[in-house]
């Protein structure tokens, strides 16, 4: 279950910062001063990098899970 969660979270973090969902979120209605920071490509890239890191964690967990057990 945790492996699937890692892959889903990774996909979300890699894809969403570059979509309209990121640009038109409700947080900007309450805190408009964050808009300039969160729409900066460096921040978007950082969030996508966290998604890539989460993908590597998921792959590592999957390799450990599917590794043959020693008797």
C-alpha positions as CSV (number, residue, x, y, z in Angstrom):
1,X,0.0,0.0,0.0
2,X,2.8,2.4,0.8
3,X,4.5,1.6,-2.5
4,X,1.4,2.6,-4.4
5,X,1.0,5.8,-2.3
6,X,4.6,6.7,-3.2
7,X,4.0,6.3,-6.9
8,X,0.7,8.3,-6.8
9,X,2.2,11.1,-4.8
10,X,5.2,11.2,-7.1
11,X,3.0,11.4,-10.2
12,X,1.0,14.2,-8.5
13,X,4.0,16.2,-7.5
14,X,5.7,15.9,-10.9
15,X,2.6,16.8,-13.0
16,X,0.5,19.2,-11.1
17,X,2.9,22.2,-10.7
18,X,2.9,22.6,-14.4
19,X,-0.9,22.6,-14.9
20,X,-3.7,25.1,-14.5
21,X,-4.7,23.4,-11.2
22,X,-1.5,24.9,-9.7
23,X,-2.1,28.3,-11.2
24,X,-5.8,28.6,-10.2
25,X,-5.8,27.2,-6.7
26,X,-7.9,28.5,-3.8
27,X,-4.9,29.4,-1.7
28,X,-4.2,32.5,-3.9
29,X,-7.7,33.8,-3.1
30,X,-6.8,33.9,0.6
31,X,-3.1,34.8,0.3
32,X,-2.5,36.6,-3.0
33,X,1.1,37.6,-2.0
34,X,2.1,33.9,-2.4
35,X,1.1,33.9,-6.0
36,X,4.4,35.3,-7.2
37,X,6.4,32.8,-5.2
38,X,4.5,29.7,-6.0
39,X,4.2,30.4,-9.7
40,X,8.0,30.9,-10.0
41,X,9.6,28.1,-12.2
42,X,12.2,27.5,-9.5
43,X,9.6,26.6,-6.9
44,X,7.6,24.5,-9.5
45,X,10.8,22.7,-10.3
46,X,11.6,22.1,-6.7
47,X,8.1,20.5,-6.1
48,X,8.7,18.4,-9.2
49,X,12.1,17.3,-7.9
50,X,10.4,16.2,-4.6
51,X,8.1,14.1,-6.8
52,X,11.1,12.5,-8.5
53,X,12.7,11.8,-5.1
54,X,9.4,10.2,-4.0
55,X,9.5,8.1,-7.1
56,X,12.9,6.8,-6.3
57,X,11.7,6.0,-2.7
58,X,8.8,4.1,-4.2
59,X,11.1,2.1,-6.6
60,X,13.4,1.3,-3.7
61,X,10.5,0.1,-1.6
62,X,9.1,-2.0,-4.4
63,X,12.5,-3.6,-5.0
64,X,12.8,-4.5,-1.3
65,X,9.2,-5.8,-1.3
66,X,9.6,-8.1,-4.4
67,X,13.1,-9.3,-3.5
68,X,13.2,-13.1,-2.9
69,X,13.3,-14.0,0.7
70,X,16.2,-16.1,2.1
71,X,15.2,-19.4,3.8
